[in-house]
C-alpha cells in the first residue's frame, strides 16, 4: 500500500513538472507576432486573429484586404501556415509556413518558409531561420542550415536578407516545413535541371543545426506531382 502511494505521489509530481514545462513553452502565434515587431522589414505582414477560437489572417503581402487568406494553426506542434490565394480565380498565390524548434539550450529557433504557388503547385521559394539564443532575434540561416540550392537543385541560391520582401529572392528550392516530426523536405522546382526531385534535411538538436539526408526521388507531394507551376 505504501509503495503504491509513493508511486502515485511520484506520478503526480512528474505530471506537475511536465505541465509546468508545457506552460513555459512559447506559443507559435506569440512568436509570429513577436517576430513581426523585431524583424518588421521583410517579415510577413499578415495580421493574425482568433475570433471564436478559429485563427484568421488579413492584410496579406500580395493582395491586401481582398485576398482569400486561410490559416492552419497547430499549436501543440508549433506549426503555423498561411495560404494567400489572391483576389481572383487562377491568381498566383503565396504560402507562408512558420515553425519552431528548440536549440540545445532550449531557446526557440524558428523557420520561415515562403513559396509562390499556382493551383497549389509551388513555382519558387525561399527559407530563413531566426534564433533567440542571445535574447534578441537574429537571422542565422547560414549557421544552422546547409546551402543546398546548387548542390541539390543545380541553381544559384537567391539573394535573401532580412529586408527581402515577398516575390523578391525566390529560388528554385522549395522548403516544406514539418507539421509532424522535425525534419524538412527540400524540393527542386521551376528552372532547376532536376525539378521534381529533392532531399530530406534532418534536425540535429544536439548540434543545433540541420544536415542533409536521403535524396527524394519524387514526385513532389503536391496535387498532380508536377515540379513546376507552369
N, C-alpha and C positions, 0 to 999 in steps of 0.2 A: 504494500500500500504506500509506504513512504517513498519507495523507489518510483512508483507510478506518479506520485505527487511531485517529486523532484523533476521528473521528465516533463510533466505538464507545465511547471513553472519555467523550466528552461525553454520549452517550446513557445510559451507566451513571450518570454524575453526576446527570443530570436525574431519572432514576428514583429515585436515592437521596434527592434533595431532595423529590420527590413523596411517597415513602414516609414520610419524616420529617414532612412536613406532615400526612399522614393520621394518623400515630401521635400527633400532638399534638391532633387534633380531639377534642372532647368526645364521650363516649358517651351516647346518649339515655337509657339506663336509669340511669346515674350521675346525669345531670341531674335525672331524675324524683325519685330518692331525695334528692338534694341539696335540691330544692325542698320536699320533704316536711318537712325539718328547718328550712329557712329560712323557709318560709311555711306552717307546720303548720295554723293555723286557717283553715278554709275550703278547704284543698287536699285533693284526693282521698286517701283513707286506704288504698287497696289496697296490699297487700304483694306485691311482685314477687319471684319466684324463678325459677331456671333449672335445675331438675333434669334431668340428662341432656341439657343443651343446649336444651331446649324451655322457652319462657317461660310461666309460670303466674302467677295472681294470686289472692289470698284476702283476706278481711276487707273486703268491699265497703261502699260508702257507703249501701246500701239494705237489704240482707238478710243481712249478716254471713256466717257460715261456711256457711250452707245455699245461698247463691246459686250459680247456674250462671254462672261467670265465665270468659271466654275472652280470650286475649291475642293481638294481632297485633303482631309486632315486626320492623321492617325497619331494622336498624342502619345499613347503608350510606346510607339515605335519611333517617336521623334521624327515624323515624316510629314512634310507639307508639300503639296503640289497645286499649282495654279495653271489652269488651262484658259488661255485667251483665244477665243475662236474668231475674233474680229467682229466687224459690224455688218458683214454681208456674207451670203452663202458663197462658199468656194474661196473665201479670202485666206491668205496665208496667215496662219496663227502662230502663237508663241506659247511654249510650255516652260514653266519655271518649277524646278524641284529644289527643296531646301531641307537638308537632313543633318542630324547631329551625331557625332561620335564623341567618345571620351578619350583624351590622350592618357599616357601612362600616369600622370599626376592627377587625373580626374577633372581636368579643365575641358570645357567644351571646344570641340573642333567642328565647324560647320562647313558643309559643302553646298555650293550654289551652282546648279547645272541649268543652262538655258539653251533652248533649241527652237528654231523656226520649223514649222510643220505645214504640210499641205495635205488635207484629207487624212490627218492622223499620221502621216509619214514624215519623219524628220528630213530636212534638207541640209542643215548645218547646225553647229552647236559650239558651246564653249563651257569650260569648267573652272571654278575658282574655289579656293579654300581660305577660311579665316580662322585664326586661333585667338583665344582669350587668355593664354597662359601667362601673359605679362600684365594682367589686369586691364588690358585695353585690346581692342580688336586689331589684329594685324593680318595683312594678306600674306599667306605662307604657302601658296600653291607649289612653288618650286622646291620648297623644303620638304613637303610631305607627299607629293605625287610625282611619279616618273613622267618624263617627256615622251609621249607616245605617238604624237602626230606623224612624225617622219618614220619612226621605226615600225609602227603598226599599220598606218594608213598611207604612208608614202607621200604625205603632203606636209608643207611647211606649217609650223604652229602659228595660230593667229596672234596678232599683236594686242594683248589684253592687259590693262592695268585697272586700277580702282575707279578710274573715271570713264571707262569704256561702257557706253550705253547699249541698249537693245539694238540689234541689227549690225552693230559695229564689232569687229573682232570675232566673227563667227567662222569656224573652220570646218573641216570635213570629218572630224571626230566627234561623235555624239556620246555623251556620258549618261547612262541610265543609273540613277541613284537608287539604293535599296530601300524598299519598304519593309522587307524581312531580311534578316541577316545583316552583314556589314560590308559585303563586297560590292564592287562597282563593275558594270559592263561598259566597255568602250566599243562602239560600232562605227565603221567607216561608211560614209555616205557620199552622195554628190559626185564630185570630180575625182575622188580617190580612185587610184588604179585597182584597188582591192575592195571597192564598195560592196557591202553585203557581208563582209567578214568582220571579226572583232577580236577582243581579248578581255578576259576576266582580270580584274585588278583586286588583290586581296588586302584587307586591312590588317596590319600587324600592330596591335596595341602596345606590345612590349617595346617596340621600336618607335612607335608613334608616327608611322608613315605607311604608305601603300606600296605594294610591289606587284609587278606584272606577273600573271599566272598563265593558265591554259589559254590556247587560242580558241576562238569561237568561229566555227566554220559557216554558220548561218543556216537558214535565212534569219534576218533580224526579227525581233519579236514585235513587229507592228502589223497592221491589218492584212496586207497582201504579201508581206515579206520582201517588198521592193526595197532596194538600198538607196533609192533617191525619191525626191518628191516631184519629179518631172513626169 
